[in-house]
Amino acid sequence: MSGNDTELIQSVEQDAILSTSLRRARKYRLRRAVVDAEGGGVVTGTNKWFVLAVLFGFVLYAVGPLWWLVVSATKTKQDLYTSNGLWFADFNLFKNLHDLFTYQNGAYATWLGNSVLYSLSSSIGLTLVSLAAGYGLAKFQYRGRGLTMGFVIGSFLIPGALLTIPSYLLYVRIGIFDTIWAMILPGFFSAFSVYLAKVYCEGAIPTELMEAARIDGAGEYRIFFRIGLRLMTTAGATIFLLHFVGVWNNFFGPLVFLRSSQRWPVMLGLYSWLQRGTDTQYDLTGLVITGSLVASIPMILLMISMQRYWKSGVTLGSLK
């Protein structure tokens, strides 16, 4: 083999090595670009275990109280204070449920029905009002539109507790104090829900689609109810769920605006039992724990039943 052949072979080998290195570098850059585009990163080694530990801590923080509630609802009064708080003893759940729904002539069932009424009716009303207001702010041009939006955003700065006394005086004057309307009507209005609906509507409803509907002869109300509401389903589901949970867990409002125990929601009713402390025939602490477990079931069912609306919204966004 001559010297020229040797140099040629070495040159080809160097070119092959360089080409392989370039291909590997391109593949690495491409993979990093894909990872960065997805907003993620490669977690390896110590970082991976740290992330898993943090996630496990969040899961334990979220599930731990619920697990204690489930376990405690199955215990007798004696087992509640003497057994392991995170594990079962004698199974007494059905007796606790019987006592819960028979104590004070079934007052708990009345409170539970009141909570369903207040949460469901006010959430439906708020969802319709917020979607309509957000739709109007997002899709119509009128004088004072910016000022209106400024008032909506500015109202976020007002603490809800600051409106307690004015609301009390107003409810007394118009005659809805200590009535179910004191819990339902104020729930129809929320500045945050209007803003959420407005922001979502700007991206979910194309103006061209509305113009096409107008050309076909559809009126504004028909466009809103037949087109707008259907395209704003995800925003509506979010507003409905957030408000439903807020009203269901509301304590301060019913405490101020309701006097009759027959109109109390379940949270205020359980608090009254807890304040009483003792009873000659019933363990009120066990009733409160069991009642808290039963009161959490509607929230779980609502969350599961409304998942499909968020999934459909994510799918719609990916198709755009």
FENGIUR-V53552 format. One line per field, one symbol per residue. burial: 1 if it has 9 or more other ideal C-beta (glycine too) atoms within 8 Angstrom, else 0. Layout:
# FENGIUR-V53552
burial = ???
This chain:
# FENGIUR-V53552
burial = 00000100000000000000000000000000001000000000000100100000000000000111111111111011000000001001100110111010011101110111111111111110111111101110000010011001100000000011001100100000100101110111011011111111100110001100110000000111011110111111111111111011011011001100001111111111110000000111111111111111011001100100110110010000
